[in-house]
Amino acid sequence: MKKILILDDNFEILLLYKTLVTHMGYVVKTSTRGDEALRWMDDESFDLILTDMKMPVMGGIEFVKCVREKGIQSKIIIITAFPTMADANQLAKLNIYSCLIKPVLLTKLEEIIRKALDEPPDSTPLNPPHSEKL
């Protein structure tokens, strides 16, 4: 069964995403902290990572950089309420699967998650076609 890691510092959003992904039939692990999730990755692997961009302690871009530095090639979906061109440029270099802008329709999120998990692991584009305009 496919395993998804979800990170968001807003507990209500985290619970909403967890409920959606669990109902989709995937195994879910959640955290409000990127540093905690990075420690888990020493012992666990995830097929997909869903992370908020703006979080205290460690933001989404820093988290994704650390994930990639560990050599982890999981597909990554970033969700942000405050998109900037600078962020878009950094994310393109980090080989993410998709970037979604809040508020995200749950049907859209479900669609992107299914597409990401249905595609082969090595199909993550360098310049994600699934991203919304930033």
N, CA, C and O of each residue as an XYZ file, in Angstrom:
536
protein
N       0.838     -1.172      0.000
C       0.000      0.000      0.000
C       0.893      1.250      0.000
O       1.920      1.294      0.677
N       0.487      2.241     -0.757
C       1.276      3.463     -0.867
C       1.166      4.295      0.403
O       0.124      4.342      1.056
N       2.286      4.956      0.734
C       2.388      5.704      1.982
C       2.643      7.179      1.683
O       3.506      7.525      0.877
N       1.869      8.044      2.352
C       1.957      9.481      2.127
C       2.286     10.192      3.427
O       1.715      9.897      4.477
N       3.227     11.144      3.339
C       3.585     12.004      4.462
C       2.953     13.368      4.214
O       3.105     13.941      3.135
N       2.240     13.890      5.220
C       1.600     15.194      5.100
C       2.135     16.110      6.191
O       2.145     15.749      7.368
N       2.583     17.305      5.789
C       3.083     18.299      6.744
C       2.307     19.602      6.596
O       2.137     20.119      5.491
N       1.844     20.119      7.717
C       1.216     21.433      7.759
C       1.212     21.882      9.202
O       0.935     21.081     10.094
N       1.511     23.141      9.452
C       1.533     23.631     10.825
C       0.135     23.952     11.345
O      -0.035     24.163     12.546
N      -0.862     23.993     10.476
C      -2.244     24.211     10.870
C      -2.895     22.856     11.114
O      -3.127     22.090     10.178
N      -3.190     22.565     12.388
C      -3.685     21.241     12.742
C      -5.004     20.906     12.047
O      -5.217     19.754     11.672
N      -5.891     21.883     11.866
C      -7.181     21.619     11.223
C      -6.994     21.232      9.758
O      -7.649     20.316      9.262
N      -6.100     21.934      9.075
C      -5.801     21.600      7.678
C      -5.158     20.219      7.598
O      -5.493     19.419      6.725
N      -4.246     19.951      8.504
C      -3.570     18.651      8.555
C      -4.588     17.528      8.720
O      -4.505     16.507      8.037
N      -5.540     17.712      9.616
C      -6.585     16.710      9.843
C      -7.467     16.546      8.609
O      -7.844     15.428      8.260
N      -7.795     17.651      7.948
C      -8.598     17.593      6.728
C      -7.884     16.792      5.640
O      -8.481     15.905      5.031
N      -6.606     17.102      5.394
C      -5.832     16.385      4.381
C      -5.686     14.908      4.757
O      -5.801     14.031      3.900
N      -5.434     14.639      6.029
C      -5.282     13.255      6.480
C      -6.571     12.473      6.242
O      -6.532     11.336      5.773
N      -7.697     13.075      6.561
C      -8.982     12.411      6.353
C      -9.195     12.104      4.870
O      -9.595     10.995      4.515
N      -8.929     13.080      4.009
C      -9.083     12.878      2.568
C      -8.208     11.732      2.078
O      -8.689     10.820      1.406
N      -6.928     11.781      2.414
C      -5.976     10.788      1.901
C      -6.254      9.399      2.477
O      -6.093      8.399      1.777
N      -6.662      9.328      3.720
C      -7.027      8.040      4.320
C      -8.225      7.447      3.594
O      -8.252      6.249      3.313
N      -9.214      8.278      3.291
C     -10.401      7.802      2.567
C     -10.067      7.385      1.141
O     -10.802      6.609      0.530
N      -8.972      7.893      0.615
C      -8.524      7.482     -0.718
C      -7.872      6.098     -0.677
O      -7.623      5.491     -1.718
N      -7.601      5.607      0.527
C      -7.058      4.268      0.669
C      -5.562      4.187      0.878
O      -4.977      3.113      0.738
N      -4.927      5.307      1.214
C      -3.489      5.305      1.412
C      -3.144      5.331      2.896
O      -3.943      5.761      3.728
N      -1.948      4.864      3.208
C      -1.422      4.954      4.571
C      -0.889      6.375      4.742
O      -0.182      6.884      3.872
N      -1.225      7.010      5.856
C      -0.871      8.410      6.058
C      -0.111      8.591      7.368
O      -0.449      8.001      8.394
N       0.924      9.424      7.303
C       1.632      9.858      8.499
C       1.676     11.375      8.429
O       1.947     11.943      7.371
N       1.410     12.036      9.558
C       1.345     13.490      9.558
C       2.285     14.098     10.590
O       2.654     13.471     11.583
N       2.654     15.346     10.313
C       3.463     16.106     11.257
C       3.208     17.591     11.050
O       2.852     18.034      9.958
N       3.396     18.341     12.117
C       3.326     19.796     12.029
C       4.724     20.396     11.918
O       4.874     21.615     11.832
N       5.761     19.530     11.919
C       7.155     20.001     11.920
C       8.004     19.255     10.896
O       8.052     18.025     10.878
N       8.672     20.030     10.047
C       9.541     19.444      9.042
C      10.730     18.717      9.622
O      11.135     17.680      9.099
N      11.304     19.245     10.706
C      12.476     18.596     11.298
C      12.117     17.213     11.844
O      12.917     16.282     11.750
N      10.932     17.079     12.406
C      10.466     15.773     12.892
C      10.295     14.795     11.722
O      10.729     13.645     11.798
N       9.666     15.257     10.651
C       9.445     14.405      9.480
C      10.761     13.959      8.852
O      10.870     12.826      8.384
N      11.747     14.826      8.837
C      13.058     14.449      8.291
C      13.685     13.308      9.086
O      14.309     12.417      8.510
N      13.523     13.335     10.399
C      14.055     12.245     11.223
C      13.368     10.921     10.882
O      14.015      9.875     10.851
N      12.074     10.966     10.630
C      11.351      9.740     10.265
C      11.906      9.136      8.979
O      11.931      7.915      8.820
N      12.349      9.989      8.067
C      12.811      9.518      6.769
C      14.111      8.737      6.843
O      14.525      8.127      5.857
N      14.756      8.750      7.995
C      15.929      7.901      8.171
C      15.532      6.431      8.252
O      16.332      5.548      7.943
N      14.284      6.172      8.672
C      13.827      4.799      8.864
C      12.629      4.412      8.006
O      12.320      3.228      7.875
N      11.960      5.387      7.426
C      10.750      5.118      6.654
C      10.859      5.746      5.275
O      11.586      6.719      5.073
N      10.124      5.172      4.329
C      10.049      5.783      3.002
C       8.594      6.125      2.704
O       7.667      5.487      3.205
N       8.423      7.141      1.881
C       7.097      7.615      1.514
C       7.017      7.719     -0.001
O       7.967      8.152     -0.653
N       5.886      7.321     -0.553
C       5.686      7.422     -2.001
C       5.410      8.857     -2.426
O       5.736      9.264     -3.541
N       4.799      9.622     -1.514
C       4.427     10.992     -1.808
C       4.525     11.825     -0.539
O       4.213     11.363      0.559
N       4.967     13.063     -0.718
C       5.030     14.011      0.398
C       4.187     15.219      0.012
O       4.352     15.792     -1.065
N       3.294     15.589      0.898
C       2.450     16.765      0.728
C       2.832     17.739      1.833
O       2.684     17.426      3.014
N       3.328     18.931      1.455
C       3.797     19.862      2.479
C       3.352     21.290      2.215
O       3.280     21.744      1.073
N       3.061     21.977      3.297
C       2.768     23.397      3.245
C       4.082     24.142      3.009
O       5.153     23.657      3.371
N       3.991     25.308      2.408
C       5.193     26.095      2.133
C       5.645     26.875      3.363
O       6.827     26.861      3.706
N       4.725     27.547      4.019
C       5.072     28.406      5.158
C       4.791     27.680      6.463
O       3.638     27.446      6.824
N       5.861     27.328      7.163
C       5.745     26.671      8.463
C       6.847     27.227      9.362
O       7.917     27.597      8.877
N       6.591     27.287     10.673
C       7.643     27.748     11.587
C       8.758     26.703     11.691
O       8.561     25.544     11.326
N       9.876     27.096     12.166
C      11.071     26.267     12.354
C      11.696     25.905     11.014
O      12.845     26.262     10.754
N      10.956     25.200     10.159
C      11.477     24.794      8.863
C      10.366     24.924      7.826
O       9.368     24.207      7.885
N      10.542     25.839      6.880
C       9.547     26.043      5.830
C       9.611     24.948      4.777
O      10.510     24.107      4.786
N       8.655     24.971      3.882
C       8.539     23.949      2.850
C       9.746     23.831      1.939
O      10.185     22.723      1.631
N      10.290     24.967      1.502
C      11.442     24.913      0.603
C      12.651     24.317      1.326
O      13.343     23.461      0.775
N      12.903     24.760      2.537
C      14.014     24.203      3.306
C      13.820     22.706      3.538
O      14.769     21.928      3.443
N      12.583     22.309      3.843
C      12.270     20.896      4.050
C      12.561     20.090      2.783
O      13.205     19.043      2.841
N      12.083     20.582      1.642
C      12.297     19.861      0.380
C      13.785     19.782      0.047
O      14.256     18.751     -0.432
N      14.527     20.857      0.295
C      15.981     20.816      0.066
C      16.626     19.717      0.899
O      17.473     18.973      0.404
N      16.228     19.617      2.155
C      16.796     18.579      3.035
C      16.405     17.179      2.566
O      17.214     16.254      2.623
N      15.182     17.028      2.110
C      14.724     15.735      1.582
C      15.588     15.337      0.394
O      16.059     14.203      0.316
N      15.794     16.267     -0.526
C      16.590     15.967     -1.722
C      18.055     15.727     -1.366
O      18.705     14.877     -1.974
N      18.583     16.466     -0.386
C      19.974     16.243      0.044
C      20.167     14.852      0.630
O      21.261     14.294      0.551
N      19.110     14.285      1.219
C      19.171     12.915      1.738
C      19.107     11.885      0.608
O      19.258     10.687      0.847
N      18.883     12.354     -0.619
C      18.783     11.447     -1.760
C      17.393     10.847     -1.922
O      17.217      9.894     -2.681
N      16.424     11.381     -1.232
C      15.052     10.864     -1.297
C      14.378     11.426     -2.533
O      14.360     12.638     -2.745
N      13.823     10.537     -3.351
C      13.209     10.957     -4.606
C      11.685     10.852     -4.590
O      11.060     10.788     -5.649
N      11.089     10.833     -3.417
C       9.626     10.803     -3.317
C       9.038     11.958     -4.100
O       9.640     13.027     -4.193
N       7.869     11.742     -4.659
C       7.176     12.848     -5.309
C       6.702     13.806     -4.221
O       6.309     13.392     -3.130
N       6.751     15.097     -4.546
C       6.409     16.127     -3.556
C       5.398     17.096     -4.151
O       5.554     17.586     -5.269
N       4.360     17.354     -3.368
C       3.370     18.370     -3.711
C       3.479     19.463     -2.646
O       3.387     19.193     -1.449
N       3.676     20.686     -3.099
C       3.760     21.857     -2.212
C       2.422     22.589     -2.277
O       1.835     22.734     -3.349
N       1.949     23.045     -1.124
C       0.743     23.865     -1.075
C       1.116     25.185     -0.418
O       1.735     25.212      0.645
N       0.727     26.286     -1.070
C       1.080     27.597     -0.540
C      -0.055     28.597     -0.713
O      -0.817     28.534     -1.678
N      -0.151     29.501      0.219
C      -1.114     30.593      0.120
C      -0.442     31.859     -0.391
O      -1.117     32.804     -0.798
N       0.881     31.879     -0.369
C       1.631     33.087     -0.711
C       2.688     32.792     -1.772
O       3.882     32.801     -1.470
N       2.268     32.530     -3.007
C       3.241     32.182     -4.045
C       4.047     33.397     -4.504
O       3.527     34.507     -4.609
N       5.322     33.157     -4.773
C       6.186     34.199     -5.339
C       6.992     33.592     -6.481
O       7.151     32.374     -6.560
N       7.491     34.433     -7.350
C       8.325     33.942     -8.446
C       9.631     33.360     -7.913
O      10.143     32.385     -8.462
N      10.169     33.945     -6.858
C      11.409     33.417     -6.262
C      11.177     31.990     -5.764
O      12.016     31.113     -5.974
N      10.047     31.759     -5.109
C       9.724     30.408     -4.645
C       9.567     29.459     -5.833
O      10.061     28.332     -5.801
N       8.892     29.909     -6.860
C       8.678     29.071     -8.048
C      10.007     28.651     -8.661
O      10.174     27.499     -9.061
N      10.944     29.576     -8.735
C      12.267     29.258     -9.289
C      13.000     28.227     -8.432
O      13.611     27.298     -8.960
N      12.937     28.389     -7.121
C      13.592     27.428     -6.229
C      12.939     26.057     -6.331
O      13.630     25.040     -6.371
N      11.606     26.026     -6.374
C      10.895     24.752     -6.435
C      11.180     24.003     -7.730
O      11.276     22.776     -7.731
N      11.315     24.732     -8.826
C      11.618     24.087    -10.106
C      12.952     23.346    -10.034
O      13.115     22.293    -10.650
N      13.898     23.894     -9.285
C      15.211     23.271     -9.141
C      15.184     22.056     -8.206
O      16.098     21.233     -8.224
N      14.136     21.954     -7.398
C      14.057     20.879     -6.403
C      13.252     19.679     -6.873
O      12.996     18.757     -6.098
N      12.856     19.688     -8.125
C      12.209     18.514     -8.713
C      10.924     18.118     -7.969
O      10.747     16.961     -7.591
N      10.036     19.095     -7.768
C       8.762     18.769     -7.136
C       7.764     18.337     -8.204
O       7.929     18.636     -9.387
N       6.743     17.639     -7.774
C       5.733     17.151     -8.711
C       4.708     18.234     -9.032
O       4.326     18.411    -10.188
N       4.265     18.958     -8.006
C       3.214     19.944     -8.217
C       3.258     21.003     -7.123
O       3.725     20.756     -6.011
N       2.762     22.186     -7.466
C       2.602     23.255     -6.495
C       1.172     23.772     -6.631
O       0.759     24.204     -7.707
N       0.430     23.726     -5.541
C      -0.962     24.159     -5.538
C      -1.111     25.402     -4.672
O      -0.429     25.561     -3.659
N      -2.013     26.275     -5.090
C      -2.231     27.517     -4.363
C      -3.516     27.415     -3.544
O      -4.566     27.017     -4.048
N      -3.402     27.790     -2.258
C      -4.559     27.788     -1.366
C      -5.513     28.909     -1.761
O      -5.063     29.952     -2.237
N      -6.779     28.726     -1.582
C      -7.412     27.507     -1.078
C      -7.463     26.439     -2.172
O      -7.733     26.733     -3.336
N      -7.199     25.209     -1.775
C      -7.172     24.086     -2.701
C      -8.493     23.331     -2.597
O      -8.915     22.943     -1.508
N      -9.133     23.131     -3.731
C     -10.333     22.301     -3.740
C      -9.915     20.862     -3.437
O      -8.939     20.368     -4.001
N     -10.639     20.200     -2.563
C     -10.277     18.832     -2.202
C     -10.349     17.903     -3.405
O      -9.567     16.957     -3.498
N     -11.273     18.156     -4.326
C     -11.355     17.322     -5.528
C     -10.098     17.484     -6.382
O      -9.616     16.515     -6.970
N      -9.570     18.702     -6.451
C      -8.330     18.962     -7.199
C      -7.147     18.280     -6.518
O      -6.304     17.678     -7.183
N      -7.088     18.377     -5.185
C      -6.003     17.739     -4.443
C      -6.052     16.228     -4.632
O      -5.019     15.593     -4.842
N      -7.234     15.658     -4.559
C      -7.386     14.208     -4.754
C      -6.922     13.811     -6.150
O      -6.237     12.802     -6.313
N      -7.287     14.591     -7.146
C      -6.894     14.308     -8.530
C      -5.372     14.328     -8.688
O      -4.800     13.430     -9.305
N      -4.720     15.343     -8.136
C      -3.259     15.470     -8.247
C      -2.560     14.323     -7.505
O      -1.577     13.772     -7.999
N      -3.063     13.971     -6.336
C      -2.475     12.864     -5.571
C      -2.576     11.567     -6.356
O      -1.596     10.830     -6.466
N      -3.754     11.282     -6.902
C      -3.928     10.047     -7.687
C      -3.008     10.018     -8.901
O      -2.391      8.993     -9.190
N      -2.916     11.132     -9.606
C      -2.033     11.194    -10.785
C      -0.582     10.950    -10.380
O       0.133     10.190    -11.032
N      -0.156     11.600     -9.302
C       1.231     11.453     -8.850
C       1.549     10.011     -8.505
O       2.624      9.512     -8.839
N       0.628      9.341     -7.842
C       0.887      7.972     -7.395
C       0.681      6.942     -8.502
O       1.189      5.824     -8.409
N      -0.059      7.307     -9.547
C      -0.271      6.391    -10.664
C       0.890      6.403    -11.650
O       1.099      5.433    -12.379
N       1.644      7.497    -11.675
C       2.776      7.604    -12.590
C       3.991      6.888    -12.013
O       4.130      6.788    -10.794
N       4.872      6.390    -12.877
C       6.085      5.725    -12.384
C       6.904      6.656    -11.504
O       6.861      7.872    -11.688
N       7.655      6.102    -10.544
C       8.439      6.930     -9.613
C       9.423      7.878    -10.283
O       9.685      8.956     -9.751
N       9.970      7.513    -11.424
C      10.979      8.362    -12.056
C      10.381      9.385    -13.016
O      11.108      9.992    -13.802
N       9.059      9.582    -12.959
C       8.434     10.490    -13.911
C       8.251     11.902    -13.375
O       7.567     12.713    -14.000
N       8.845     12.208    -12.238
C       8.712     13.548    -11.684
C       9.402     14.543    -12.615
O      10.610     14.451    -12.831
N       8.645     15.490    -13.169
C       9.255     16.446    -14.104
C      10.117     17.468    -13.376
O       9.875     17.800    -12.216
N      11.133     17.962    -14.089
C      11.967     19.007    -13.501
C      11.204     20.324    -13.418
O      11.424     21.115    -12.500
N      10.325     20.557    -14.358
C       9.501     21.753    -14.361
C       8.057     21.273    -14.350
O       7.493     21.025    -15.415
N       7.444     21.135    -13.182
C       6.176     20.466    -13.023
C       5.029     21.056    -13.843
O       4.683     22.225    -13.678
N       4.438     20.244    -14.731
C       3.314     20.728    -15.523
C       2.034     20.827    -14.692
O       1.077     21.474    -15.115
N       2.005     20.212    -13.546
C       0.807     20.189    -12.707
C       0.706     21.398    -11.803
O      -0.269     21.543    -11.067
N       1.698     22.267    -11.848
C       1.711     23.408    -10.945
C       0.806     24.521    -11.451
O       0.689     24.763    -12.652
N       0.180     25.180    -10.509
C      -0.587     26.356    -10.859
C       0.381     27.501    -11.073
O       1.521     27.449    -10.610
N      -0.057     28.519    -11.761
C       0.827     29.677    -11.992
C       1.135     30.364    -10.676
O       0.239     30.612     -9.870
N       2.397     30.667    -10.463
C       2.821     31.388     -9.270
C       3.070     32.829     -9.592
O       3.438     33.604     -8.709
